[in-house]
């Protein structure tokens, strides 16, 4: 009995250490699934240390008491602590979606450099995986009734988004392409600073306009790189409007979306025809974004704009000689028909070459690089049918010229 008396004072600390280690291990599991890839090893090490400490305490308790019941209780505490740590960390994930307040403008603005600030805005995911951006995306889906995730399942949604980034090499190509568009556009407009802007996050439209004003710019032109005005883009424009920049002597002008751009439609039609071989056996799938019904009811203009754009592109392709039955419109998400069904239908009609054109996508995204390719492969067409997936618009000269002409028109209207 002497050893037991000597160890008894250590038991409360041993039980507390067991629980702390278990909670740390459970929280570390969530952190590994949610954190940026660079931080995964650190959180994994913390989890291993936490579980290792709990296991050590479990064995010490079992050896000290020399009966099975305390050991079983200790094991139950380990399971409960791990589950509790997991649940606690998962509950805190909602805090990631909080928007950081923007710094207000100074009372006295610097002198106007005499050059406009041009902001090329596109609604796409960040260049690298960001837990905060992912949390905001999930929060937006939940607010529309499109996502219901328990605290047990929520970390797996973050992990799935991180896995999507890994599947495309860890980088969403859209932001790099948006930067390339901005750089090429800047070369065509004298004395203008052109910057790439996203609809939300650290590079949001609201933050970019405030930064331009801090640098002294009194004229800001927002060039919208989008076929239709999505709900996210509309929200970004409303947030910018709420700043009331006109009260500070700043003019903010929008160039509008590109659904009616004949120049872009002609560029896309030329791309398709360059990939076509025999017009009689070539099928074309024109892909739009699509919206869930819950969002479409609030923002029908997005579908109207994209449908009009895709219809005009379809008519242009028919004028070049393609068969009417072989040129179809499909939707990447939510809408019907989907890409897989449309590809199968065209092959069933006898098309031996099917060209999938992400027509409504100005930039290559994780969706076009991953989901669109998967949708085409899932069609599982015959071996004699060739599938060709074209890239997004990117920094095609026609896109640059369209943006340039719209920016110039906006600046001309401002100077009148």
Secondary structure, 3 states (H helix, E strand, C coil): CHHHHHHHCCHHHHHHHHHHHHHHHHHHHHHHHHCCHHHHHHHHHHHHHHHHHHHHHHHHHHHHHCCHHHHHHHHHHHHHHHHHHHHHHHHHHHHHHCCCCCCCCCCCCCCCCCCCEEEEEECCCCCCCCHHHHHHHHHHHHHCCCCCCCHHHHHHHHHHHHHHHHHCCCCCHHHHHHHHHHHHHHHHCCCCEEEEEECCCCCEHHHHHHHHHHCCCCEEEEEECCCCCCHHHHHHHHHHHCCCHHHHCCEEEECCCCCCCHHHHHHHHHHHHHHCCCCCCEEEEEEECCCCHHHHCCCHHHHHHHHHHHHHHHHHHHHCCCCHHHEEEEECCCCCCEHHHHHHHHHHCCCCEEEEECCCCCCCCHHHHHHHHHHHHCCCCCCCCEEEECCCCCCCHHHHHHHHHHHHHHHHHHHC
